[in-house]
Amino acid sequence: MRTPKICVIGAGSTVFAKNILGDVLHLPAFKQSTIALYDIDEVRLEESNLVVNKLSQTLGAEAKIHATMDRREALKDSDFVITMFQVGGYEPSTVIDFEIPKAYGLRQTIADTLGIGGIMRALRTIPVFLDIARDMREVCPEATMLNYVNPMAMISRAMTRLCPDIKYVGLCHSVQGTIHELAHDLDVDPESIRYKAAGINHMAFYLNLEIKDENGVYQSLYPKLLKGYQDGIYPKANPHNTRCLNKVRYEMMKRLGYFVTESSEHFSEYTPWFIKEGREDLIEKFSIPLDEYPIRCVEQIKNWKTEAQVYREAESIKVEQSKEYASKILNSIWTGEPSVIYGNVANNGLIDDLPDECAVEVPCLIDNTGINPVKVGKIPQHLAALMRTNINVQELVVEAIAEEKRDHIYHAAMLDPHTGAELDLDQIWSMCDVMIEAHGEYMPEFLRLK
């Protein structure tokens, strides 16, 4: 019987690779799978190879694991391709994405999804995905790509537009992760909450959010959440990051009537209302952690040396099931056992109020026929209108890459809600030029040609 092959691109993201592959190697169908680990960083790749081998032994699996710096070799004959890399890394790219905008008076929190940081990350990342797709066509044309790389919506749009022959789904943990955060606030079991979400990545909303009452009847959680916010009970402190509170999302629920799936630190930079020059009162009121992503990067880099040594010395690897969807998808496609996940796919009429061509995040049924998105239909008009402000930026960035139109990079930055609210046109043009120049070889070739 043939066993599955999994290729991990960006396997040097050791902790995330450990979490994903730990979920997969729990599954009976994948105990004897072949796992190809690929990365451009030889040291990190070897560290991941060590960890994944120990992980396999801990779980009693007999996986065939090999590490390589040859991407085509890693991809060859794969059934599944899992992407988890960051082009340009913390240095130089993340530093550039924060420091240059800050010099223009534009402050950010995460800068990996939208805004000028998200635009620049898309410009350096999407061409790599197009290269991977070209390799897949030649060495594993039937493989399914599971993407965890940001900016998720822009990459997903590029893949569905430019590589429609590649079986693709973009994955995030915001939908299921936020349910755990709300359950923490409400002091209930996350499994007791029933929900339906839809929208675009990092701006999907829970259209239904319910829990059973004492009579066993499902009731909306929104009245309780709204009252708890107004009474100062919610949000409770984040046990995993004390710098970040969910005040922005609760405020948006108060204004819009629905709770958004992505974190407050992310969401604060997708709109023009929260991070404003000279309005430190807003930063304090909504507990907005400026420069949060660079802080996390520095912490992770500092902690990794200790963690890596622990992994090297450990005889076995502690394994806990994560909330990620990857293992469910692999198991359903390989065995036919159905599951439901939230995935980023081409709209194509799934959400009536959004453009057909954009990338949306919706429920998807997974089985041995592949990824089957579920039609949602109409969503509340004001939610769709808010999403379109972000889709405008996403579409222009993908168009800039697809048609090699530099002007559309400026247009995307102009129309970005946060950038456009803070900077004038000359500042936007100048900032884009300076950032493209600073990123140098990480930019697409058409932007490097003089």
N, C-alpha and C positions, 0 to 999 in steps of 0.2 A: 504493500500500500504506500502511495506517495505521501510524504510528509511536507508540511508547509515550509516555505522560506520567507523570512522577514528581514528586510533591509532597513537599518536605522541610519538615517543621514543626519549628522550632527550628534553622533553618539558620545562625543566629548562632554555633552551636557549630562554628566554622570548621574546625578541624583534623579533627574527626570527620566532618563533612560532606565534607571533601576526601578522606578515606580511603575512605568509602563510595562516593562518586561517582567517585573514581578507579578503583575496582574495576569499577563499572558501565560507565563509558565505555571501558574496555578491550574490552568485548564488542561484536562486530559488530552484533548486533541492536539495540544502544542508541546507536550512533554518531550517529544523527540524531533522538534522542529529544528531547522537550520536558521541561525541568526547571524547576519552579516553586519558588523559594526563599521561605520565609515565616519571619518572626521579628517580635517586638514591639520589638526594639532596632534602631533605624534604622541606627546606626553599624556595629554588628556585621553586620547584614544586607548593607550595602553592601560591607563587607570580604569577606564570603563570596561575594558576587556577582562581585567582582573575581577572587578566587581560582579559583572554579569556571569562569569564562570562560577564564582562562589555562590551567587544567587541561585544558579541552576542546581548546584550541588545541595544547597540548603533545602530546596523544594523537591528534591528527589527526581529531578528531571534528567534527561539524557540528551539535552540539546547540543547540537554541533555549533559551536560558537567560534567565529574567526573575525579578526580585526584587519582592516586594510585601509590604505590611503588611496586606493584606486576605486573611484566611484563606480565605474562601469562594471568592474569585477564584483563589487558589493551588490549592485543592482541585478546582475545577470540571473535570470530564471526566478526572480523573486515573485511571490504571490502578493506580498504586501510591502509598501514602502512608507515608512513613518519619518516625517521631517520634523526636526526640532533644533534648528540652528539660528545663529544671529550673525548676519554679515557685518563685519567691521567691529564687532565686539564692544566691550565697554570703552576701551581705548583703541582707536581714536574716535569711533563713531558716536557712541552715546554722549561722550564729553562734548563733541562738536554740536550735536543736536540740542544740547541744553545751553552751552556757554555762548554761542553766537546769538541765538534768539534773545538771551538775557541781556546782551549788550545793546540790543535794540529796544529793550523794555518789555519783551514778551516772555512771561514766566510760564512754566509748565510743571506738571506733576509726574507723568509717566512717559508721554511723548512717543508711544510706539504704535498708535492706532490711527489717530487723526492729527490735525494740526501740522505745523511745519516739521515737527519731529517724525510724525507718521508718514508724511509725504517723502521725506528724505530716506526713511527706512524702506519704504516701498520701492523707491528708485534703485536702491542698492540690492534689494532682495528679489524682486520679480524676475530680473534677467537670470538669476541663478535657478529659479524654478523652471524657466523656459528651457534652460540647458538640461536640467534633470529630466524634463519631459521628453526632450530629444533623445536622450539616452534610453529612457524607458521604452520608447517606440521601437528601438532597435534590439534591446536585450531582455525586456520583460513587458511586452505590450498588453498583456492581460492583467497586470498587477493593479491593485487598488492603492491609491495614495491617500494616506491619512496625514493631514497637515496640522501641526501645532504652532507654526511660525506666525508672528505678527508682522505687519498689519493684516489681520485675518481677512477682513472684507475686501481689501484691495487685491491681495494675493488670490483669493477665491474668485473674484471677478476676472482677474487676468487669466487664471487657469480655465475657467468656463468659457471665456471668450476666445482665447488664443490656442487652447489645447483641449477642445471639446471631446477629443478621442480618448483622453486619459480619464480613467475612473477615479474621481476625486471627491473628497469631502473634507471640509475645514472643521477642525474641532477646537472647542474652547471648554473651560470648566465653569464659566460664569453662571449658566442656568442652574446646574445642580449645586454649584458651590454657594450661590445666594440662598437657595432653600435651606442649606445648613446654617447660614448666618441668621436668617429669619427665625429658624427653629431655636437658635441660641437666644435670640431676643425674647421669643414667646415662651421659652422653657418647655418645648414639646419635642417629641421624636420627629426628626426630619421625614421619616417614612410615613408619618401620619398626615402629611400635607399633600393634597392633590392639586395639580397645577397644569396650566397650558400657557406656553409662552410663544411669542412670535415677533419678528422684526428683523433687524440687521445685527451683525455681531457687535457686542458691547452696547447695543441700543435696542435690544429686544425687551418686551414688557410682558409681565404676567397678566394675561387677559383674564384668566381665572386663577384664584388662589384660595383654596378651601380646606376646611378641616371638619371632621364629624363633631356634632354636639353630643350632649349626654343622651339624646334619643337616637343616636346613630345616623342623623341626617346631616349631610354636608352643608356647611354655612360659609359664607365669604369671610376671609380673615381681614379684609380691608377696613371695616369699621373699628376693629380692635387695634390694628396697627396705627390708624390715624389718631384715635383717641390716646393711645400710648405715646405717640410722638408729641401731641399737643400738651399732654400732661408731663412731659419730660422724662418718661420712663424709658422710651426707645429713642435712639439706639443705645444698646449697651456697649461697653468697651469691647474692642476686638481682642480676644485673648492671644492672637498670633501676631498682632502688630498694634501696639498701643498708640502709635502716631496717627493711625487712620480710623476715623469714625464714619458712620454711614449717614451723617447729617444731610449731605447733598441729596442722597437718594430719597430719604424720608421727606425732604422739602419738595422734591419733584413729585413724589406721590401725593403730597398735599395739594400741589398745583394742578396735576394732571389726572389724578384719580387712579393711577396704576404705578406699580413698583418696577423699576428698571433692573435688568439682570446684571449689569456690570458695576464695579465698585465706585464709591464716591470719588476717590482720588482720580480714577479714570474719567468719570462722567463730568467732573468739574471743568475739564478742558475740551469737552465736545460741544459746549454751548458758550454764549457770550456773557453769562450772568454771574459767574462766581469768582473768577480770577481777573481783577481789574486794577490797573495802575492807580495808586493813591487810595485804594479802598482796602486797607489792612483790616478794617472792621469786618468785611466779608470773609476774609481769610480766617480770622479768629472765630467769627460766629459759626462758620460751617466746618471748622477744624480741617482746613485744606492743607495737606502736607506738600508744600512746594518742593521741587527737586527730589521727590520721593524715589524715583527709579535709580538715579545715581547713588543715593544713599544705600539702597538695597544691593546694588552691584558691589559697592565697596565692602559692605558687610559680608557678602557671599564670597568675594575674593579672599578676604581676610580669614574667614572661617574654613575655606576649602582645604588649606594645607593641613589643618588638624584633622578634618574629616577624612581626607585622603589617606593619612597615616593610619587612622583607625581602621579603614577598609582594608589597607594592605596587611595589617596585623591580625585582623579578625579571621577566625577559622570558618565562620558562617556569617551570613548577612541576614539581619532582621528584616522580615517582610510583612508589610501590612497592606491590605487592599486599599487602593486609591479610589477616588471618585471619577477618574478619567474614563472616557468612553471606548478607548482603543480596543481593549480586550473583548468587550461586548461585540464590537464590529467584526473583529477577526473571527471570533467564535461563530457568530451567526452566518457569515459568508462561507466559512469553511464547513460547518456542520449542518447548516440549514435551520438551526434552532433560532427562532425569531427573537428580536429585541427591539426596543425603541430608544433612540437617542435624539439629541438635538444637534443638527449639523448645518454647516454653511454650504449652500448649493446655489445654482442659478435659479432665479425666481420663476421665470416661465409660467406666470399665472398662479403661483402658489399663494401670493398675497396680492389681492386685487388692487390695492391702493398704491402699490409701489411699482416702479418701472420693471417691465419684463426682464430687461437685460441685467439688472443689478444682482448682487449676491445677497441672499436672505438666510436667516437662521430660523429653522422650523423643525418640528418633529419629523423624524425619518424612521420608517420601518426597515429593519435590516434582516435579510435572510439570504438563502443561497442564490437568489436572483440579483443580489447587490443592495445598493442604497436606494430606497424608495421614499422620496419626500412626500409629506402629507399636505394636501391643499388646506390652507387656512381660511381663504376667502377674504372678506372685508375686515379691517381692523379699525379702531376709532380714528376718526379723521385727523384729530390734532396730534396723535402719536405718529401717524404716517407723515404728516407735514414736518414734524421734528426730524424724523429719520431722513427725509429727503434733503435736509440741509447738510447732512453728512454724506449721503449718496452723491451729491453734486461733486464733492471733493474727490471721492473715490473714483468716479467715472472719468474725471479730467486727468487724474494721475495715470490711470490705465491707458487712456487715449494718448497721453504724452509718450508713453513707452511703446505702445502698439504702432503709432504713426510717426514716432521720433519727432514730436512737436514740442520743442522747448517752451514755447509760449504758454502751453497748457499747465506747466508747472507753476508759473506766476498766477494763472487764472485760478488754479486750485487753491493756492495760498490766499488769494483775494477773497474767495468764497468760503474759506474756512471760517466757521462762526467765531472762534476765539481770536484768531489772527486778525481777521477783518475788523473786529471790534476794538482792537488795541493799536494797530499800526496804520499809517497812511500808505498810499500807493507807492511812493518813492521808497519808503522803508521796506515794504514787502519785496519790491524788485531787487533792491540792494541786498537784503538778507538772503534771498534765494541764490543770488549770484555768489555771494561770499560762502554760503554753505556748500554749494555744488563744487566750488573750487577747493574748499577745505577737505571734502570727502575724496577728492582725487580719483585714484584708480578704482574705488568702490562704486563710482557712478557708471551708468551705462555708457557704452562707447560713443554714442552720438552726442553726449554732453561733454565728452573730453576732446572732441575734434575741434580744432581751431579754424 
